[in-house]
């Protein structure tokens, strides 16, 4: 018999033995190396070779294959770091928020080591996230408000209250923005932004390790309209200019580009490009009414992680190839 055949057989036997010790017996590469009298580098190379020769074939068994496939496809099509798809009990705003909250809370918590800065906007989905958080003890963690107050101080979705509650649950420190989110004039806004405490808080929000944001819409039934932050006339003006959604009251159009409007000079908070520059932005949003806003935010790369419902996810997949964005042509 040809000598090379014997070498191949012996090599395959060794590859199987190494793979069995590593994958089935749970030994480390260093332990396998000591057991077989070879170097750890050789163990690593042999494991790679075992995979190439199909001696080792890894099979992934997803918890929910339908959602797992949806998540993977959307991640690839929209160039996202991660997509989390959940089933909602119904398509109402509250039903979707309650479904997204626990998934978003898990996504945030598993990425925390205890010394990060977390920036937070406001809204119903973020309230559901905070309500779903498990207690932790992270005294070096900071939770920072990245847009001023946008509702009554006693309202559950008030940004300052969400920041305080998240910090309390996680055992961290809240960094509050002592200002309204929307003021009457650009002059008032400028004066507030010049305040040292406000400027420092926004600077820390911009330097956050992770931001958790919701997405709003320019309609009367949207959060900004419902809470009287913007008038029906202002919302109509924004729609005429092409606005489809907003993050922290920073409105954007179908391409995700900022909408130019005088309200931009009255918002005490981060700008759209500033949100996009944060290292990791987790967007928690779903529902038919927010679909256009979510899709625009994804195409513009405003967020890195999306937590959404299965109906929104399916539509994102179905409509991807129909979406036209000239600024990305030929990419």
C-alpha positions in Angstrom: 0.0 0.0 0.0 1.3 3.5 -0.8 3.1 5.1 2.1 1.1 8.4 1.6 -2.1 6.5 2.2 -0.8 5.2 5.6 0.2 8.7 6.5 -3.2 10.0 5.5 -4.9 7.3 7.6 -2.7 8.0 10.6 -3.3 11.7 10.2 -7.0 11.3 10.0 -6.9 9.1 13.2 -5.0 11.8 15.0 -7.4 14.5 13.8 -10.3 12.5 15.0 -8.7 11.9 18.4 -7.9 15.6 18.8 -11.4 16.7 17.8 -13.0 14.1 20.1 -11.0 15.3 23.1 -11.7 19.0 22.3 -15.4 18.9 21.3 -16.7 15.9 23.2 -14.5 15.6 26.3 -14.4 19.4 26.7 -10.6 19.6 27.1 -8.8 22.9 26.4 -6.4 23.0 23.5 -3.5 23.2 26.1 -4.8 20.0 27.8 -5.1 18.2 24.5 -1.6 19.2 23.6 -0.2 17.9 26.9 -2.1 14.6 26.5 -0.9 13.9 23.0 2.6 15.4 23.4 2.3 18.1 20.8 2.2 21.9 20.9 -0.9 23.9 21.4 -0.3 25.6 18.0 -0.4 22.2 16.3 -3.7 21.4 18.1 -5.2 24.6 16.8 -4.0 23.8 13.3 -5.2 20.2 13.4 -8.7 21.3 14.6 -8.9 23.6 11.7 -7.8 20.8 9.4 -10.4 18.5 10.9 -13.1 21.0 10.0 -11.8 21.4 6.5 -11.8 17.6 6.0 -15.4 17.4 7.4 -14.2 15.2 10.3 -15.8 17.8 12.4 -19.2 19.1 11.2 -20.8 21.7 13.3 -24.6 21.9 13.3 -26.4 24.8 14.9 -29.9 24.2 16.3 -31.7 27.5 16.6 -34.2 28.1 19.4 -36.7 29.3 16.8 -35.6 28.6 13.2 -38.2 30.9 11.6 -37.0 33.9 13.6 -33.4 32.9 13.4 -33.5 32.9 9.6 -35.3 36.2 9.5 -32.7 37.7 11.8 -29.8 36.5 9.8 -31.2 37.6 6.4 -32.0 41.1 7.7 -28.5 41.4 9.4 -26.9 40.6 6.0 -29.2 42.8 3.8 -29.0 45.9 6.0 -25.4 45.4 7.3 -26.5 45.3 11.0 -24.5 43.8 13.8 -27.5 42.1 15.2 -31.3 41.7 14.7 -33.6 40.3 17.4 -37.1 39.3 16.2 -39.9 38.5 18.7 -43.5 37.5 18.4 -46.0 40.0 19.7 -49.3 39.0 21.3 -51.1 41.5 19.1 -50.3 44.4 16.7 -51.3 47.2 19.1 -48.6 49.7 20.2 -48.7 48.4 23.8 -48.7 44.7 22.7 -45.6 45.3 20.6 -43.8 47.3 23.3 -44.4 44.6 25.9 -43.0 42.0 23.5 -39.9 44.0 22.6 -39.1 45.1 26.2 -37.7 41.8 27.6 -35.8 41.0 24.4 -34.2 44.5 24.4 -33.4 44.2 28.1 -31.6 40.9 27.5 -29.7 42.4 24.6 -28.5 45.3 26.7 -27.6 43.4 29.8 -25.5 40.7 28.1 -23.3 43.4 26.7 -22.6 45.1 30.0 -19.5 44.5 32.1 -20.4 47.1 34.7 -18.2 50.1 33.8 -20.0 51.3 30.7 -21.9 54.5 29.9 -25.4 53.8 28.6 -27.2 56.7 26.8 -31.0 56.6 26.8 -33.8 58.5 24.9 -37.4 57.9 25.9 -40.7 56.3 24.8 -43.0 53.4 25.4 -40.7 50.7 24.1 -37.9 52.0 26.4 -40.3 52.0 29.3 -41.0 48.3 28.5 -37.2 47.7 28.4 -36.6 49.3 31.8 -39.6 47.4 33.3 -38.0 44.1 32.1 -34.5 44.7 33.5 -33.1 42.3 36.1 -31.4 43.9 39.1 -27.6 44.1 39.0 -24.8 45.7 41.1 -22.8 47.9 38.7 -21.6 50.9 40.8 -19.4 52.1 38.0 -22.1 52.0 35.4 -23.4 55.3 34.2 -26.8 55.9 32.6 -27.1 59.2 30.8 -30.1 61.1 29.5 -29.4 62.2 25.9 -32.4 64.5 25.3 -34.1 66.8 27.8 -37.5 66.1 29.3 -40.3 65.5 26.8 -43.3 64.9 29.0 -44.7 65.7 32.4 -42.1 65.0 35.2 -44.6 62.5 36.7 -45.1 60.6 33.4 -43.8 57.0 33.2 -42.0 57.6 29.9 -40.3 60.8 31.1 -36.6 60.5 30.0 -35.2 61.5 33.4 -37.4 59.0 35.2 -36.3 56.2 32.8 -32.7 57.1 33.4 -33.1 57.2 37.2 -35.0 53.9 37.2 -32.5 52.1 34.9 -29.6 53.3 37.0 -31.3 52.2 40.2 -32.1 48.7 38.9 -28.6 48.2 37.6 -27.0 49.7 40.7 -25.3 52.5 38.7 -25.2 56.3 38.6 -27.8 58.4 36.7 -26.6 61.4 34.7 -29.6 63.7 34.1 -30.1 66.5 31.7 -31.8 69.3 33.7 -33.6 70.9 30.8 -36.7 70.5 28.7 -36.3 68.6 25.5 -38.0 71.2 23.3 -37.9 74.9 24.0 -39.6 77.9 22.5 -36.7 79.4 20.5 -33.2 78.7 19.2 -31.9 81.5 21.6 -33.2 79.7 24.6 -31.8 76.4 23.3 -28.4 78.0 22.7 -28.3 79.4 26.3 -29.2 76.0 27.7 -26.6 74.2 25.6 -24.0 76.7 26.9 -24.7 75.7 30.5 -21.7 73.7 31.8 -23.7 70.9 33.3 -25.9 70.4 30.3 -22.9 70.5 27.9 -21.1 68.0 30.0 -24.0 65.6 30.2 -24.5 65.7 26.4 -20.7 65.2 26.0 -20.9 62.0 28.1 -24.0 60.9 26.1 -22.0 61.3 22.9 -19.1 59.3 24.3 -21.4 56.5 25.5 -20.5 52.9 24.9 -24.0 52.0 24.0 -27.2 54.0 23.2 -30.7 52.6 23.5 -33.2 54.5 21.3 -36.8 54.3 20.1 -38.1 55.6 16.8 -41.0 58.0 16.5 -43.2 59.2 13.7 -44.4 62.7 12.5 -48.0 62.0 13.1 -50.6 63.1 15.8 -50.8 59.6 17.1 -47.0 59.4 17.5 -45.4 60.0 20.9 -44.4 63.6 20.1 -48.0 64.4 18.9 -49.7 62.5 21.7 -47.8 64.3 24.4 -48.2 67.7 22.9 -44.5 68.2 22.3 -45.1 69.3 18.7 -48.3 70.9 17.3 -50.4 69.3 14.5 -49.2 72.2 12.3 -45.5 71.4 13.1 -46.0 67.7 12.4 -47.8 68.5 9.1 -44.9 70.8 8.1 -42.4 68.1 8.8 -44.4 65.5 6.8 -44.5 68.0 3.8 -40.7 68.2 4.0 -40.5 64.4 3.7 -40.1 63.4 7.3 -40.9 59.7 8.0 -39.4 59.3 11.5 -37.3 60.6 14.4 -34.8 59.6 17.0 -34.7 61.9 19.9 -36.9 64.4 18.0 -34.3 64.6 15.2 -36.4 64.0 12.1 -35.2 62.2 9.0 -36.6 61.4 5.6 -36.8 58.1 3.6 -33.1 58.1 2.9 -32.3 58.7 6.6 -31.0 62.2 5.9 -31.9 64.9 8.5 -34.9 67.1 7.8 -34.0 70.8 7.9 -36.5 72.6 10.0 -36.5 75.3 12.6 -37.4 72.8 15.4 -33.8 71.5 15.1 -32.6 74.7 16.8 -35.0 74.2 19.7 -34.1 70.6 20.7 -31.9 70.2 23.7 -30.3 66.9 22.9 -28.0 65.0 20.6 -28.2 65.5 16.9 -28.9 62.7 14.4 -25.3 62.4 13.3 -24.2 62.3 16.9 -26.5 59.3 17.6 -25.1 57.6 14.6 -21.5 58.1 15.8 -22.1 56.3 19.2 -20.2 53.0 19.2 -23.3 50.7 19.5 -26.9 51.9 19.0 -29.7 49.5 19.9 -33.0 50.5 18.3 -36.1 49.1 19.9 -39.1 49.7 17.5 -41.8 47.8 15.7 -45.3 48.1 14.3 -46.8 49.0 10.9 -47.0 52.7 11.7 -43.2 52.8 12.3 -42.2 50.6 9.4 -41.0 53.4 7.0 -39.1 55.1 9.8 -37.4 51.9 10.8 -36.4 51.0 7.2 -35.1 54.5 6.6 -33.0 54.3 9.8 -31.6 51.0 8.7 -30.7 52.1 5.2 -28.9 55.2 6.6 -26.9 53.1 9.1 -28.2 55.1 12.0 -28.4 52.0 14.3 -26.4 48.9 14.7 -28.8 46.6 16.5 -32.6 46.2 15.8 -35.1 44.7 18.2 -38.4 44.4 16.4 -41.5 42.3 15.9 -41.8 39.5 13.3 -44.3 41.3 11.1 -42.0 44.3 10.8 -39.1 42.0 10.2 -40.8 40.1 7.4 -41.8 43.3 5.7 -38.2 44.6 6.0 -37.1 41.5 4.1 -39.8 41.6 1.5 -39.4 45.2 0.6 -35.6 45.5 0.7 -35.0 45.0 -3.0 -37.7 47.5 -3.9 -36.1 50.2 -1.8 -34.1 52.8 -3.8 -31.4 54.9 -2.2 -29.3 56.8 -4.7 -26.6 57.6 -2.2 -25.7 53.9 -1.9 -25.9 53.0 -5.6 -22.9 51.0 -6.8 -21.8 50.2 -3.3 
